[in-house]
Amino acid sequence: MKRYLPHSIGLAVMFATLAYGLTQRFWFNWVFWTMFVVSLGLGSLFIVAIGHLLGARWTIPMRRVPERTASLVLLAAALLIFGLFGLTSIYPWTQPAQDLSHIVADKTPWLNVPFFAIRTLLCIAAWVASYKMFTGLSLQQDASADPRLTLRMRRYAPAFLALFAVTLTVIAFDWISSLEPEWYSDIFGVYFFAGLFLAALAFTTLGVLRLKDQGRLPGVTGDHLHNLGVLMFAFTVFWSYIAFAQYMLIWYGNLPEEIVWYQQRIGGPWNAVVAILVLSRFIIPFFALATYDAKHDVTRLRWVSWTILAGHAVDLYWLIMPSFSDTPALSWPEAGAALFFIALIVSWTASASRMGADMPTGDPFIKAGLDYKQ
């Protein structure tokens, strides 16, 4: 009973916002946390796919962790479908055509509720099918040890990466960018990808460390953990580069419909959020993981991973919530949403952690993965 208490309290507080007429605030919080769940689930699925595509054998002993976390795409599917009922509450382009600016009106062939819903459902279908493909075959291989299943997953990986690029970009533009439909950035999809992958890497690292603490991944060594640290360091730099490039190009272009997006998010009370974002997304991870030894330090990898996850939440908050309020909205609706969704994510991943063996024991290259040395 205690296990479900945080869910119940969080859910009660969230839906209390509806009873008090705060429907718009409810839906903004729903989109924020849905994008967080999408990041962890889809990012983990990308980690699995890229391991198959590159034949990265060092990833094999740890692959079951992102395979399990990738099950969050199923939860994300449900959250996105429910979120479709709140489109008219928070997206300006859903209003009557005569109330729209000419810039937004020109986008109505793309930004309309039926087409938006169809795109979302197609993205969900692609994610769920890919999850079933990778994880289903991997679990099947635990029992059969059939090497042909590895080949099937490797052959599917390029197709998934194409689907991943398209669907991630669609979701980023539809669910986040179109909250400000006049605004547009060519690299917003890349920006969202960089943050999503970095968050999934951090979550995977925490999962691997937890299993190691429990003695469930005895073959995973400091050399495996070092590579996770390298990837987190590299994508910290990549995210920072994309974030700066997007800001610099919009600042240089100085177009009214573009700069207003940054004007809402930089200055005044949002400066504190920007400072936290820069610290948690770049400064702390960059300097904490800069040295070789740091990437072998289990304690450091753990707290840096938590910092990166917190930074991703701040990033999504900074992207989404200024469309709701001119000042950071932090009160009981946000606390209730956080309590509900964090408890939901924890219980979901805890349940998924019982899926299959802790390592993909049927993979023909598992021994090569365990023997990996730098």
Summary of the structure (lengths in Angstrom):
residues: 374
radius of gyration: 20.9
end to end distance: 46.7
largest distance: 65.5
contacts: 1248
relative contact order: 0.17
helix: 80%
strand: 0%
